[in-house]
């Protein structure tokens, strides 16, 4: 006959473990310990994990308890970091392409820009009591774009280094039986090549 040790270390004979567990559940229900539980009355979510089918049950239990292994969180951070790198590269390319086209169009020979009527300048003086600043506005040049591109390249490499650090940490905590989930590293030379191929040097 099974023996259970009470909280005060007393030995208690029980008919079976199944019967004792059922009695404990019924007593807890009577005390209302199962009232107001999260998702009460709703079906249990049985979500499959994309990581390891053989560990699905254990990982699902951990997730329902509000805990996930470190390697799963790192995997999400790596994915988010790679997405941010791609978005940064796309924004940088769009900006530099647009500014380069604007500069080349401005430097192309064409008719001189028309000067606005003088009465608008005098109307501004009457309203605001000051003269309009008619000094030329500083505009970007190709030399400026070269410097901007260089700074963008530095920022991209910094982002790549941060993601690569996450990948190294991910590999360090990834269970050995999940080696097939290893992520591709992002070393500086690979990141620099990706940037230069997407955004060639400005000339």
N, C-alpha and C positions, 0 to 999 in steps of 0.2 A: 504494500500500500504506500503511495507517495506521501512524503512528509514535506510540509512547507514551514519555513521559519518566519514567524511573525516579526513585526518591526522591533519588538522588545526581545527578540531572539528566542521566543518560546517555540517549541516544536508543536506542529499541529498536523494530525493525520487527515488526509483528504481522500475522497473516493477516487478521483482522477484529476489530472490537470485540466482537461477539457471542461469538466463540471465546475471546477473552481474558477476558471476564467469566465465561464458563462454567468456564474453567481456574482462575480466581481463586477461584470458589465451591468447586470440588472440592478445591483445595489447603487452603482454610480448613476444610472439612469434615474432611479428613484430620488437620489439626492439632487438631481438637476445638473449634474456636471457636464452633460452633453448638450445643454440648452445654449442657444445663441452661438453655436460654433460657426466659423466662416464657411460659406457655401452650404449651409445646412439645407437639406432637402433637394440639393442639386446633384446630378450624376457626377461621379468622380472623373476628372479629366485624365484620360489615358493617352497622353501625347507620346508619340515615338520620338526617340532622340536620334538625330542624324549622326551622332558620334560613334556609338558602339551598340548595336542591337543586343549583344549579349549582356550589356550592362544597363539596358533600358529600365528594368524594374528598379534597380538600386538608384539610378540617377533620378527617376521619376519620384521616388520616395524622398530623396534629398530636396528636390525642387519644391515639392508640396510642403516640406518643412521650412522652406524659406532659405535653403542653403544650396549652393552649387560649388563644385570643386573649383579650385583656383584656375586650373587650366582651361575650364570652360569660359570663365570671365575674361581671361587673357585672350582666348580665341576671338571673343566678341570685340575686344579692344583692338586687336590686330586688323580685323575686318573693317572696323570703323576708321582706323588710321589709314588704311589703304584707300578707302573711299574718299577720305579727306585729301589725300595726296593727289588722287585723280582729279578731284574737283579743283584743287589749287592749280594744277597744271593746265586744266582747261580754261580757267579764268585768266591765268597769266598769258596764255597764248592769245586768247581773244582780245585782251587789252593791248598787248604789244602789236598785234596785227592791225588793229583799228588805228592806233596812234601812228604807226609807220605809214599806213595809207593816207592818213590826214596830213602828215608832214610832206610826203611826196606830192600830194595834190597841191599843197600850199606853195611848194617850191617850183611847181610847174609854171612855165610862162603863160600869161593870160592877161586879160584886161585888169586895170587897176581898180581896186574897190571904190565904190561911190562914197563920197563924203556926205554925211547927213546935213540937213538944213541948219544954218546958223541960228535960226530962231529957237530951235530946241535947246541949244546950249544957254541962250539968254533966258529962256523960260525957267530953266533949272536954277540959274543964278537968282532970279527974282523969287522963286519959291523957297530955296534953301539958303540963300545968302552966301553961297560959295561957288567957286568956279568948278566946272567939270574937269576932272583929271584926264587930260588928253594924252598923257604919256603912253607909249606903246606897252601893251601887256606882254610879259615874258611868256614865250611859247616854247614847247618842247622841241628839241632837235634830235637828229639821229644819235648824236653823241650822248644826249641825255638817256635815250632808250637803251643804249649799250650799258650804261651804269644801272638803270632800272632792272634790266635783264639779269645782270650780275647779282644784284641783291635778291631777286626772285629765285635765282639758282641756289644761292646760299640758304634761303628759307626752305626751299624744297629738300635740299640735302639734310637740313636739320630735322625736318619732318620724317625723312627716310631713316635717319639715325635713331629717332625715337621709336619708330615701328620696328626696326631691326632689334633694338634692345628688348622690346616686348616678345619678339619671336624667340630670342635666346632664352628669356625667362619661361616662355611657354614650353620649349623643348625640355627645360630642366625639371618641370613638374609634371609633364605628360606621362601617364602610366606606360610602362614598357610595352604592354600588349596593344597599345593604341599608337604605335610608331607610325602607322600609315596616315595619321592625321597631322604629321609634321608640316609646318608652313614654310614656304620659300623665304629665305632671308633676303634682306635688302641692303647689301654692302654698298659703301660709297661709290665704287666704280660703276655698279649696276644702276644706281639711282642717277648718277651723273649722265650716263649714256641715255637713259630714258628721257631726261630733261632735254639734253642736246638734240636728240632725234625729234622730239616734239617741237622744240623751239630752237631752231638753228641760230647761230651767231648773227647779229645784226650788222649789215655792212651798207 
